[in-house]
Amino acid sequence: MQSYLPIAEVSVSILLLLGLGTTVGILSGMFGVGGGFILTPLLFMIGIPPGVAVGTQGNLIVASSFSGMLAHLRRKTVDFRMGLVLLAGGLVGSALGVRLFHLLTALGQVDLVIKLAYVLLLGIIGALMMVEALLALKRRNSKGGTRTKRKHHSWVHGWPIKVRFRTSKLYISAIPPFGIGVMVGILSAIMGVGGGFLMLPAMIYILGMPTKVVVGTSLFQITFMSAFTTVLHAIENQTVDMVLAFVLLIGGVIGAQIGTRIGEKIRADTLRILLAAMVLSISIKLAFELVLMPTELFSLAY
C-alpha cells in the first residue's frame, strides 16, 4: 500500500515505513538510544530526501525521549539544573545548526554534507564503541580482571562560573555542560539526531556525572531541544513531513515495547557489540553509496 508524502514528494509503502519505525523502536528499546542516528540513514536508503529525513524524524525522538524522561522522573534520577544548562547550550546550537542547514540548502550542498557527516561520525563512533565493548568483554573473561573506581577531576573542573549540581553531587563550571549542549544542538539540527550517543559519554567522562542520573538528564535535554529543532526546521526550511512522522511514530511506539523486553534477556556487553556492529555497517553502506556509480547518469552539455 503506497502513500504519497507531500513534503518529501515521493510515494513510499506504508508497511515499509511502519517496519522501519518498529525496527528503530526495537533497537531503541534494546540499546537505550534515541534511534535518530539509525533511522535517518535508513530513510536515506528508501529514497527519502536527506533534508526531509533530518527535519521529520525529530518527532520520533521527542516522543521516545519524553516517554523515557517520565520514567526517570518517577525514579528521581533527573538533574534539572544540569539539564537546564545543557538545554540552554542545545537551544543556541540548534538555532545555529538550522541556519547552517538553511545556508547549505541554498548552496545545494545539504544532501552531500549530511551524508558525509554520517559516514565520518558513525564510522568514528562505531569503531570506538566496538573497541570499548571488546575490551570490556576481554576484562570480564579475564580471571584477574578488576574494576577500579574512576576519579573525575579533569581540567574542566578548574574553570570559572562554578555551579552546584546537587542531584549529580557536583560543583563544577557551567561552561563545559553549556559547550556540550551547543555541540549536540548543532549536530541535532544538521544530522537529525537527538545526540544522546554523543552526550552520554561526555556527561560521564568529561563532567563526571553519576551514571544513574546521566540517562534521565540527557533525555530531559533531548526532549525539549529536539522539539525546538523540529519547529525551527518546519518554519525555516519546511522539511517536516507530518504524514511520514505519524507513521514512523506508530511503529516506534510498538517497537520500543518489544525492544525493552528483548534487551532484558541479552547481556550488556553483547548489546554493546551488536550496536557497534550495526553503526559501523550503516557507515560503510553510506560510504559505498557516495563512491559507487549511480544507476542513473545525467550529463549536461551544450
C-alpha positions as CSV (number, residue, x, y, z in Angstrom):
1,M,0.0,0.0,0.0
2,Q,1.7,3.2,-1.3
3,S,1.2,6.6,0.3
4,Y,2.3,9.9,-1.1
5,L,4.4,12.1,1.2
6,P,3.6,15.7,0.4
7,I,6.8,17.3,1.7
8,A,9.2,14.6,0.6
9,E,7.4,14.4,-2.7
10,V,7.8,10.7,-3.0
11,S,5.5,7.6,-2.7
12,V,6.5,5.1,-0.1
13,S,4.9,1.9,1.2
14,I,3.1,2.5,4.5
15,L,4.1,-1.1,5.6
16,L,7.8,-0.3,4.9
17,L,7.6,2.9,7.0
18,L,5.8,1.0,9.8
19,G,8.5,-1.7,9.6
20,L,11.3,1.0,9.8
21,G,9.7,2.7,12.8
22,T,9.2,-0.6,14.5
23,T,12.7,-1.7,13.8
24,V,14.2,1.5,15.2
25,G,11.8,1.3,18.2
26,I,13.1,-2.2,18.9
27,L,16.7,-1.1,18.7
28,S,16.0,2.0,20.8
29,G,14.4,-0.2,23.5
30,M,17.2,-2.8,23.4
31,F,20.2,-0.3,23.4
32,G,18.8,2.7,25.3
33,V,19.4,5.2,22.4
34,G,17.0,7.6,20.8
35,G,17.5,6.0,17.4
36,G,17.9,9.1,15.3
37,F,21.3,8.2,14.1
38,I,19.9,4.8,13.0
39,L,16.6,6.0,11.5
40,T,17.9,8.9,9.4
41,P,20.4,6.8,7.3
42,L,17.6,4.2,6.8
43,L,15.3,6.9,5.5
44,F,18.1,7.9,3.0
45,M,18.2,4.3,1.8
46,I,14.5,4.1,0.9
47,G,14.6,7.3,-1.1
48,I,13.5,10.0,1.4
49,P,15.4,13.2,0.7
50,P,18.1,13.8,3.4
51,G,16.7,17.3,4.2
52,V,13.2,15.9,4.9
53,A,14.6,12.9,6.8
54,V,16.6,15.1,9.1
55,G,13.7,17.6,9.7
56,T,11.0,14.9,10.2
57,Q,12.4,12.2,12.4
58,G,12.9,14.6,15.3
59,N,9.2,14.0,16.0
60,L,10.0,10.4,16.9
61,I,12.9,11.5,19.0
62,V,10.7,13.8,21.0
63,A,8.1,11.2,21.6
64,S,10.5,8.4,22.7
65,S,12.6,10.8,24.8
66,F,9.6,12.2,26.6
67,S,8.4,8.7,27.4
68,G,11.7,7.8,28.8
69,M,12.0,11.0,30.8
70,L,8.7,10.4,32.6
71,A,10.1,7.0,33.8
72,H,13.2,8.7,35.2
73,L,11.2,11.5,36.8
74,R,9.4,8.8,38.8
75,R,12.8,7.4,39.9
76,K,14.0,11.0,40.7
77,T,17.1,10.5,38.5
78,V,16.9,13.8,36.6
79,D,19.3,16.6,37.5
80,F,17.1,19.6,36.4
81,R,19.8,22.2,37.0
82,M,22.3,20.3,34.9
83,G,19.6,19.6,32.3
84,L,18.7,23.3,32.0
85,V,22.4,24.3,31.4
86,L,22.7,21.6,28.7
87,L,19.4,22.7,27.3
88,A,20.4,26.4,27.1
89,G,23.5,25.3,25.1
90,G,21.4,23.0,23.0
91,L,18.9,25.7,22.0
92,V,21.8,28.0,21.0
93,G,23.4,25.2,19.0
94,S,20.1,24.2,17.4
95,A,19.5,27.8,16.2
96,L,23.0,27.9,14.7
97,G,22.6,24.5,13.1
98,V,19.3,25.3,11.5
99,R,20.7,28.5,10.0
100,L,23.7,26.5,8.7
101,F,21.3,23.9,7.3
102,H,19.4,26.7,5.5
103,L,22.6,28.1,4.1
104,L,23.7,24.6,2.8
105,T,20.3,24.1,1.3
106,A,20.6,27.4,-0.6
107,L,24.0,26.3,-1.9
108,G,22.6,22.9,-3.0
109,Q,25.1,21.0,-0.8
110,V,22.9,19.9,2.1
111,D,22.4,16.3,1.0
112,L,26.2,15.7,0.5
113,V,27.1,17.4,3.8
114,I,24.6,15.3,5.7
115,K,25.7,12.0,4.2
116,L,29.4,12.8,4.7
117,A,28.8,13.8,8.3
118,Y,27.0,10.5,8.9
119,V,29.8,8.5,7.3
120,L,32.5,10.2,9.4
121,L,30.6,10.4,12.7
122,L,29.1,6.9,12.6
123,G,32.4,5.4,11.5
124,I,34.4,7.0,14.3
125,I,31.7,6.4,17.0
126,G,31.1,2.8,15.8
127,A,34.9,2.0,15.8
128,L,35.3,3.4,19.3
129,M,32.3,1.6,20.6
130,M,33.5,-1.7,19.2
131,V,36.9,-1.3,20.7
132,E,35.5,-0.4,24.1
133,A,33.0,-3.3,24.0
134,L,35.6,-5.8,23.1
135,L,38.0,-4.6,25.8
136,A,35.1,-4.8,28.3
137,L,34.4,-8.3,27.2
138,K,38.0,-9.3,27.5
139,R,38.2,-7.8,31.0
140,R,35.1,-9.7,32.1
141,N,36.5,-13.0,30.7
142,S,39.9,-12.4,32.3
143,K,40.3,-14.2,35.6
144,G,42.4,-11.4,37.2
145,G,40.2,-8.6,35.8
146,T,39.4,-6.0,38.5
147,R,37.5,-2.8,38.2
148,T,38.8,0.4,39.6
149,K,36.8,3.4,40.6
150,R,37.3,6.4,38.3
151,K,38.3,9.7,39.7
152,H,36.7,12.6,37.9
153,H,38.9,15.6,38.4
154,S,39.8,16.7,34.9
155,W,40.9,20.1,33.6
156,V,37.4,21.3,33.1
157,H,36.8,21.3,36.8
158,G,39.1,24.3,37.2
159,W,37.0,26.6,35.0
160,P,35.2,29.7,36.4
161,I,31.4,30.2,36.8
162,K,31.0,27.2,39.1
163,V,27.6,25.9,39.9
164,R,26.5,23.3,42.5
165,F,24.5,20.5,40.9
166,R,23.0,18.7,43.9
167,T,21.4,15.8,42.2
168,S,24.7,14.9,40.4
169,K,26.7,15.8,43.6
170,L,29.0,18.0,41.5
171,Y,30.4,21.5,42.0
172,I,31.8,22.4,38.6
173,S,31.9,25.2,36.0
174,A,28.7,25.7,33.9
175,I,30.8,26.4,30.8
176,P,31.6,22.7,29.8
177,P,28.0,21.5,30.0
178,F,26.9,24.6,28.1
179,G,29.5,23.9,25.4
180,I,28.4,20.2,25.2
181,G,24.9,21.4,24.7
182,V,25.9,23.7,21.9
183,M,27.8,20.9,20.1
184,V,24.9,18.5,20.4
185,G,22.4,21.1,19.3
186,I,24.4,21.8,16.1
187,L,24.6,18.1,15.3
188,S,20.9,17.7,16.0
189,A,19.9,20.4,13.6
190,I,22.2,19.2,10.7
191,M,22.1,15.5,11.1
192,G,18.7,14.9,12.7
193,V,19.9,13.1,15.8
194,G,19.0,13.5,19.4
195,G,22.6,13.5,20.3
196,G,22.4,11.1,23.2
197,F,25.1,8.7,21.8
198,L,27.5,11.7,22.0
199,M,26.2,13.4,25.1
200,L,26.1,10.4,27.4
201,P,29.9,9.7,27.1
202,A,30.6,13.4,27.5
203,M,28.5,13.7,30.6
204,I,30.2,10.6,32.2
205,Y,33.8,11.1,31.2
206,I,34.1,14.9,30.9
207,L,31.7,16.2,33.5
208,G,32.0,13.2,35.8
209,M,28.2,12.8,36.4
210,P,27.0,9.6,38.2
211,T,25.7,7.0,35.7
212,K,22.3,6.7,37.4
213,V,21.4,10.4,36.6
214,V,23.0,10.6,33.2
215,V,20.3,9.0,31.1
216,G,17.4,10.8,32.7
217,T,19.1,14.2,32.5
218,S,20.1,13.5,28.9
219,L,16.5,12.6,28.0
220,F,15.3,15.9,29.6
221,Q,17.6,17.9,27.4
222,I,16.9,15.9,24.2
223,T,13.1,16.2,24.6
224,F,13.0,20.0,24.6
225,M,15.9,20.5,22.3
226,S,14.6,18.1,19.6
227,A,11.1,19.8,19.8
228,F,12.7,23.2,19.4
229,T,14.8,22.0,16.4
230,T,11.8,20.3,14.7
231,V,9.8,23.6,15.0
232,L,12.7,25.6,13.5
233,H,13.0,23.1,10.6
234,A,9.3,23.4,9.9
235,I,9.4,27.2,9.9
236,E,12.8,27.9,8.4
237,N,13.3,25.1,5.9
238,Q,9.8,23.5,5.5
239,T,11.3,20.0,5.8
240,V,8.9,18.4,8.3
241,D,6.6,15.8,6.7
242,M,3.8,15.1,9.2
243,V,2.5,12.0,7.3
244,L,5.9,10.4,7.5
245,A,6.3,11.4,11.1
246,F,3.0,10.0,12.1
247,V,3.6,6.6,10.5
248,L,7.1,6.3,12.0
249,L,5.8,7.3,15.4
250,I,3.2,4.4,15.5
251,G,5.9,1.9,14.6
252,G,8.4,3.3,17.0
253,V,6.0,3.1,20.0
254,I,5.2,-0.5,19.2
255,G,8.8,-1.5,18.6
256,A,10.1,0.2,21.8
257,Q,7.9,-2.1,24.0
258,I,9.2,-5.2,22.1
259,G,12.9,-4.0,22.3
260,T,12.7,-3.4,26.0
261,R,11.7,-7.0,26.6
262,I,14.4,-8.3,24.3
263,G,17.1,-6.1,25.9
264,E,16.4,-7.5,29.3
265,K,17.3,-11.0,28.1
266,I,20.7,-10.1,26.5
267,R,24.0,-9.4,28.3
268,A,25.1,-5.7,28.3
269,D,28.4,-6.4,26.7
270,T,26.8,-8.4,23.9
271,L,24.3,-5.5,23.3
272,R,27.2,-3.0,23.0
273,I,29.0,-5.2,20.4
274,L,25.8,-5.6,18.4
275,L,25.1,-1.8,18.5
276,A,28.7,-1.0,17.4
277,A,28.5,-3.5,14.6
278,M,25.2,-2.0,13.4
279,V,26.6,1.5,13.5
280,L,29.7,0.5,11.5
281,S,27.6,-1.3,8.9
282,I,25.4,1.7,8.3
283,S,28.5,3.9,8.0
284,I,30.1,1.6,5.4
285,K,26.8,1.3,3.5
286,L,26.5,5.1,3.2
287,A,30.2,5.4,2.3
288,F,29.8,2.9,-0.6
289,E,26.7,4.9,-1.9
290,L,28.8,8.0,-2.1
291,V,31.6,6.5,-4.2
292,L,29.7,3.9,-6.3
293,M,28.5,4.8,-9.8
294,P,24.7,5.7,-9.6
295,T,22.2,3.6,-11.5
296,E,21.1,6.7,-13.5
297,L,23.7,9.0,-15.0
298,F,23.0,12.5,-16.1
299,S,25.2,14.8,-18.2
300,L,24.9,18.4,-19.1
301,A,26.2,19.5,-22.5
302,Y,25.7,22.3,-25.0
